[in-house]
Amino acid sequence: MRRLTGVIYNCKDREIEKYTKEGMLSLGLIEPIITCDYDITSSGGSLNSILKSIKTDLLLLVSAESPVTFKPEGLEKVIERFSSEGVGLVYSDYYVTKGNKKVLYPLNDYQLGSVRDDFDFGWALFFSTSSIKKALGSYGSIPDVEYGALYDIRLKISIDHRIVHIPEPLYEVEEHGEKARPKSLFAYVDPKNRGIQEEMEGIFTEHLKRINAYIPAHRLKQVEESPYEFPVEASVVIPVKDRRKTIQEALGSALCQKTDFPYNIIVVDNHSTDGTSKILQEMADTHDTILHIIPERTDLAIGGCWNEAIFSKACGRYVVQLDSDDLYRDENVLQEMVNKLKEGRYGMVVGSYTLVDMDLNEIPPGIVDHREWTDENGHNNALRINGFGAPRGFDTSLLRRIGFLNVSYGEDYGIALKICRKYRVGRIFNSLYLCRRWSGNTDSSLTVDEKNRNDAFKDSLRTEEIMARILLNKKGGGDEG
């Protein structure tokens, strides 16, 4: 029988007895028990020190921030998985308990694109010590990092070993306040986390180089000038469905734009039923600038609505996004976005936005400017983070060659990844956009299952993109593939 070393980190002195005598680590399957009152998974020095002391076949890392309890058969099921060849890391679903209530907390399967540093493995991770040794032997020891030690070893293990998810709850964790809950949607762009993000970017960039998915900045191209005539220089694109409360304000902010070029506003009304269509038609009757499109198809998601706009004969040379519940900051946004697109012949330009509530009052973290982006590495780091920002502007001829996925989550992220694989992306770091956070947002108040589904979908986009970049590098970085 394989035996484990159990390491409990973030463990205070008063908790040690509970874990060793009353909790899951009293079970006979676990040989030595190591406890520490700090997070050994962050520091490279601390994790390296722990790994050198492991003598058993398997290593179990448990965070003691909330009490964790395993049943004997749970550990046996995990150990059984390691009998399969090539397994390096195992994790499982779990129950969250609060008082007498017990709720299943399912996790996602790991895939090639599950490369976010905040991928949710739960509270207990099981490692094969031989896989750790092989990974460190092949790809180097854990660097002297302050935050990303576990992230580094996980990525290294994933290159040659399988990371296995057991879709069954094998332990329980007590919920205290926000513990056992997902991180904030905007944690990775909060300025106070800048140092952490820079360290994670460095770890991730090295991973891309190891798997041959890294794209050097000098290979990125400018967009070739389109030979086609366009009816206007730019179009503001607004997909909308049932936004009676906000669409008039959004349109007002688009109508007031001051530009030295002609532009129009293409509103793709996805068969609204709440009165939005009436508002749009009345405004289109009053303003020639507004083109109100109701698609023939009834199966379109947000991405499909974007395709309706960019393939419309009315579409301009450039397109700039405006969500139906958001606003441009002032009347100069469209001019600034188009100037930037022309200036660098970029495939895409992304501005910065300010988070506001329904009444346009600023809310934390305030301005989201994605200053983690650099011209040298932003297109690589984009595979690690969860979004690009807003507003987004595109070269229409390039968009027509790629097209949006017909989905309502991740459609913007997916097309942005494809663009930055080969083309330069421009950034504007001053706020151009007011982004409302309210109950009507598509990512508001998600259930665990809905959040998992969204995360798994974005991981699948990353998987596809990583494979495409590996193929591109194998072909020498050309346009094929």
VENDAQUI-V179551 format. One record per backbone hydrogen bond with DSSP energy under -0.5 kcal/mol. NH is the residue of the N-H (numbers start at 1). CO is the residue of the C=O. E is the energy in kcal/mol with one decimal. If there is no record, write none. Layout:
BEGIN
NH | CO | E
NH | CO | E
END
This chain:
BEGIN
4 | 29 | -1.5
5 | 58 | -1.9
6 | 4 | -0.6
6 | 32 | -2.0
7 | 5 | -0.6
7 | 60 | -3.3
8 | 6 | -0.6
8 | 34 | -2.9
9 | 7 | -0.6
9 | 62 | -2.4
10 | 38 | -1.4
11 | 36 | -2.9
12 | 10 | -0.6
15 | 12 | -1.8
16 | 12 | -0.9
16 | 13 | -0.8
17 | 13 | -0.6
19 | 15 | -2.2
20 | 16 | -2.6
21 | 17 | -2.5
22 | 17 | -0.8
22 | 18 | -1.1
23 | 18 | -2.2
24 | 68 | -0.8
25 | 19 | -0.9
26 | 23 | -1.4
27 | 24 | -1.4
30 | 27 | -1.6
31 | 4 | -2.8
31 | 29 | -0.5
34 | 6 | -2.9
36 | 8 | -2.1
40 | 38 | -1.2
42 | 39 | -1.4
43 | 39 | -0.9
44 | 145 | -2.7
47 | 43 | -2.3
48 | 44 | -2.4
49 | 45 | -2.0
50 | 46 | -2.1
51 | 47 | -2.6
52 | 48 | -1.8
53 | 49 | -0.8
53 | 50 | -1.1
54 | 50 | -0.5
54 | 51 | -1.0
57 | 3 | -0.5
58 | 3 | -1.8
59 | 127 | -2.5
60 | 5 | -2.9
61 | 59 | -0.5
61 | 125 | -2.8
62 | 7 | -2.8
62 | 60 | -0.5
63 | 123 | -1.6
64 | 9 | -2.8
69 | 172 | -2.3
71 | 170 | -1.0
74 | 71 | -1.1
75 | 71 | -1.4
76 | 72 | -1.9
77 | 73 | -2.1
78 | 74 | -1.7
79 | 75 | -2.6
80 | 76 | -2.2
81 | 77 | -1.3
81 | 78 | -0.5
82 | 78 | -1.0
82 | 79 | -0.6
83 | 80 | -1.7
84 | 81 | -1.4
87 | 84 | -1.1
88 | 162 | -3.0
89 | 162 | -1.5
90 | 126 | -2.5
91 | 164 | -2.2
93 | 166 | -1.6
93 | 168 | -0.7
94 | 105 | -1.6
95 | 171 | -2.5
96 | 103 | -3.2
97 | 95 | -0.5
97 | 173 | -2.4
98 | 101 | -2.4
101 | 98 | -1.8
103 | 96 | -2.9
105 | 94 | -3.3
106 | 104 | -0.6
114 | 111 | -2.3
115 | 113 | -2.0
119 | 116 | -1.4
121 | 119 | -0.8
125 | 61 | -2.2
126 | 90 | -2.5
127 | 59 | -3.1
128 | 88 | -2.1
129 | 57 | -2.7
129 | 127 | -0.6
130 | 57 | -0.5
132 | 128 | -1.8
133 | 129 | -2.2
134 | 130 | -2.4
135 | 131 | -2.5
136 | 132 | -2.6
137 | 133 | -2.3
138 | 134 | -2.3
139 | 135 | -2.7
140 | 136 | -1.4
145 | 143 | -2.3
149 | 42 | -2.0
150 | 41 | -3.1
152 | 148 | -2.4
153 | 149 | -2.2
154 | 150 | -2.4
155 | 151 | -2.1
156 | 152 | -2.1
157 | 153 | -2.5
158 | 154 | -2.0
159 | 155 | -0.7
159 | 156 | -0.9
160 | 156 | -0.6
160 | 157 | -0.7
161 | 157 | -1.7
162 | 86 | -3.8
164 | 89 | -3.0
164 | 162 | -0.6
166 | 91 | -2.9
166 | 164 | -0.5
167 | 165 | -0.8
168 | 166 | -2.5
170 | 93 | -1.8
170 | 168 | -0.6
172 | 69 | -2.3
173 | 95 | -2.5
174 | 67 | -1.9
175 | 97 | -2.7
179 | 176 | -2.1
181 | 178 | -1.3
187 | 184 | -1.6
189 | 186 | -1.3
190 | 186 | -0.8
190 | 187 | -0.6
193 | 190 | -2.3
194 | 191 | -1.8
197 | 193 | -2.5
198 | 194 | -2.3
199 | 195 | -1.8
200 | 196 | -2.4
201 | 197 | -2.5
202 | 198 | -1.9
203 | 199 | -1.9
204 | 200 | -2.7
205 | 201 | -2.7
206 | 202 | -1.7
207 | 203 | -1.5
208 | 204 | -2.3
209 | 205 | -1.9
210 | 206 | -1.9
211 | 207 | -1.9
212 | 209 | -0.9
213 | 208 | -2.9
214 | 208 | -0.9
216 | 214 | -0.6
219 | 216 | -1.7
220 | 217 | -1.6
221 | 422 | -3.1
223 | 345 | -3.0
231 | 315 | -0.6
233 | 262 | -1.6
234 | 262 | -1.1
235 | 318 | -2.3
236 | 264 | -2.5
237 | 235 | -0.6
237 | 320 | -2.3
238 | 236 | -0.5
238 | 266 | -2.6
240 | 268 | -2.5
246 | 243 | -0.9
247 | 243 | -2.6
250 | 246 | -2.1
251 | 247 | -2.7
252 | 248 | -2.1
253 | 249 | -2.0
254 | 250 | -1.3
255 | 251 | -2.8
256 | 252 | -1.5
257 | 254 | -1.2
258 | 331 | -3.1
259 | 257 | -0.6
264 | 234 | -1.7
265 | 289 | -2.7
266 | 236 | -2.8
266 | 264 | -0.5
267 | 265 | -0.7
267 | 291 | -2.7
268 | 238 | -1.7
268 | 266 | -0.6
269 | 267 | -0.9
269 | 293 | -3.0
270 | 240 | -3.1
270 | 268 | -0.8
271 | 269 | -2.2
279 | 275 | -1.7
280 | 276 | -2.5
281 | 277 | -2.5
282 | 278 | -2.2
283 | 279 | -2.0
284 | 280 | -2.8
285 | 281 | -2.1
286 | 282 | -0.9
287 | 283 | -2.2
288 | 286 | -0.5
290 | 287 | -1.4
291 | 265 | -3.3
292 | 290 | -0.6
293 | 267 | -3.0
293 | 291 | -0.8
295 | 293 | -0.6
303 | 407 | -2.6
305 | 301 | -2.0
306 | 302 | -2.1
307 | 303 | -1.9
308 | 304 | -1.8
309 | 305 | -1.7
310 | 306 | -2.8
311 | 307 | -2.0
312 | 309 | -1.1
315 | 312 | -1.6
317 | 232 | -1.5
318 | 233 | -1.6
319 | 394 | -2.0
320 | 235 | -2.5
321 | 392 | -2.9
322 | 237 | -1.7
324 | 239 | -0.6
326 | 323 | -1.7
327 | 434 | -1.8
329 | 432 | -3.0
333 | 330 | -0.8
336 | 332 | -2.2
337 | 333 | -2.6
338 | 334 | -2.4
339 | 335 | -2.5
340 | 336 | -1.9
341 | 337 | -2.2
342 | 338 | -2.4
343 | 339 | -2.7
344 | 340 | -1.8
345 | 341 | -0.7
346 | 341 | -1.2
347 | 424 | -2.2
348 | 424 | -0.9
349 | 393 | -2.5
350 | 426 | -2.5
351 | 391 | -2.9
352 | 430 | -0.9
353 | 368 | -1.9
354 | 433 | -2.9
355 | 366 | -2.4
356 | 435 | -2.5
357 | 361 | -2.1
360 | 357 | -2.1
363 | 355 | -2.2
366 | 363 | -2.2
368 | 353 | -3.6
369 | 367 | -0.7
373 | 370 | -2.0
378 | 374 | -3.0
380 | 377 | -1.1
381 | 377 | -2.8
382 | 378 | -1.6
383 | 380 | -1.8
384 | 381 | -2.0
385 | 381 | -1.6
393 | 349 | -3.1
394 | 319 | -2.8
395 | 347 | -1.4
396 | 317 | -2.2
396 | 394 | -0.6
399 | 395 | -2.2
400 | 396 | -2.5
401 | 397 | -0.8
401 | 398 | -0.7
402 | 398 | -1.1
402 | 399 | -0.7
403 | 399 | -3.0
407 | 405 | -2.2
414 | 410 | -2.7
415 | 411 | -1.6
416 | 412 | -1.9
417 | 413 | -2.2
418 | 414 | -1.6
419 | 415 | -2.2
420 | 416 | -2.5
421 | 417 | -0.8
422 | 418 | -0.5
422 | 419 | -1.4
423 | 419 | -2.9
424 | 221 | -2.5
426 | 348 | -2.5
428 | 350 | -2.3
432 | 352 | -3.1
433 | 352 | -0.8
434 | 327 | -3.1
435 | 354 | -2.5
435 | 433 | -0.6
436 | 434 | -0.7
437 | 356 | -2.6
438 | 436 | -0.6
441 | 438 | -1.9
444 | 441 | -1.5
451 | 447 | -2.6
452 | 448 | -2.7
453 | 449 | -2.3
454 | 450 | -2.3
455 | 451 | -2.8
456 | 452 | -2.9
457 | 453 | -2.0
458 | 454 | -2.2
459 | 455 | -2.4
460 | 456 | -1.9
461 | 457 | -1.9
462 | 458 | -2.2
463 | 459 | -2.6
464 | 460 | -2.4
465 | 461 | -2.3
466 | 462 | -3.1
467 | 463 | -2.2
468 | 464 | -2.0
469 | 465 | -2.3
470 | 466 | -2.4
471 | 467 | -2.3
472 | 468 | -2.3
473 | 469 | -2.3
474 | 470 | -2.1
475 | 471 | -1.7
476 | 473 | -1.3
477 | 472 | -3.4
END
